């Protein structure tokens, strides 16, 4: 990872703090992990499928590493 990329993610982490302490960056998620877009916590639950891709309504969408997200449980897995 280049020095510039690390700086970009550091700046993105500082910006993400606005959404609360449990906010992470898209780059921090593991493959297959469920998340919601930060700032839209009542919105849809997405799933990370590749390094910069997530699934939305059965379609693969692009996401930047610096996107602020919040981890979520998969729909239907809550007790």
C-alpha positions in Angstrom: 0.0 0.0 0.0 1.5 3.4 -1.0 2.1 6.1 1.5 -0.5 8.3 -0.2 -3.2 5.6 0.2 -2.5 5.3 3.9 -2.9 9.1 4.2 -6.1 9.0 2.3 -7.5 6.3 4.7 -6.3 8.2 7.7 -8.2 11.3 6.6 -11.3 9.1 5.8 -11.2 7.6 9.3 -11.2 11.1 10.8 -14.2 12.1 8.7 -16.0 8.8 9.6 -15.8 9.7 13.4 -18.8 12.0 12.8 -21.0 8.9 12.6 -20.0 7.5 15.9 -17.3 5.3 17.5 -18.5 2.1 15.9 -18.1 3.4 12.3 -15.4 1.6 10.2 -14.2 2.0 6.6 -15.3 -0.3 3.8 -11.7 -1.4 3.5 -11.8 -2.6 7.1 -14.6 -5.1 6.5 -13.9 -8.8 5.9 -15.3 -10.5 2.7 -18.9 -11.7 3.3 -19.4 -9.3 6.2 -22.8 -7.4 6.3 -22.9 -3.6 6.7 -25.0 -0.5 6.4 -23.9 2.8 5.0 -23.0 5.2 7.8 -25.6 7.9 8.2 -28.3 5.6 6.8 -28.4 3.0 9.6 -32.1 2.3 9.0 -31.4 1.6 5.3 -30.7 -1.6 3.5 -28.1 -4.2 4.7 -25.4 -4.9 2.1 -22.7 -7.6 2.0 -19.1 -7.2 0.9 -18.2 -9.7 -1.8 -14.8 -8.5 -3.1 -12.2 -5.9 -2.2 -14.1 -3.0 -3.7 -17.5 -4.6 -4.4 -20.7 -5.2 -2.4 -24.1 -6.8 -3.3 -27.2 -4.7 -3.5 -30.5 -6.3 -4.8 -28.5 -9.1 -6.4 -26.2 -6.7 -8.3 -22.6 -6.1 -7.6 -21.8 -2.4 -6.9 -18.5 -0.6 -6.5 -17.4 1.1 -3.2 -14.4 3.1 -2.3 -12.1 2.0 0.5 -12.8 5.2 2.4 -16.6 4.8 2.5 -17.8 5.0 6.1 -20.0 2.0 7.1 -21.3 0.3 10.2 -21.3 -3.4 10.7 -24.7 -5.1 10.8 -26.0 -8.6 11.2 -27.3 -10.4 8.2 -31.1 -10.1 7.8 -32.9 -13.1 9.3 -30.1 -14.2 11.6 -31.1 -12.2 14.6 -32.7 -14.2 17.4 
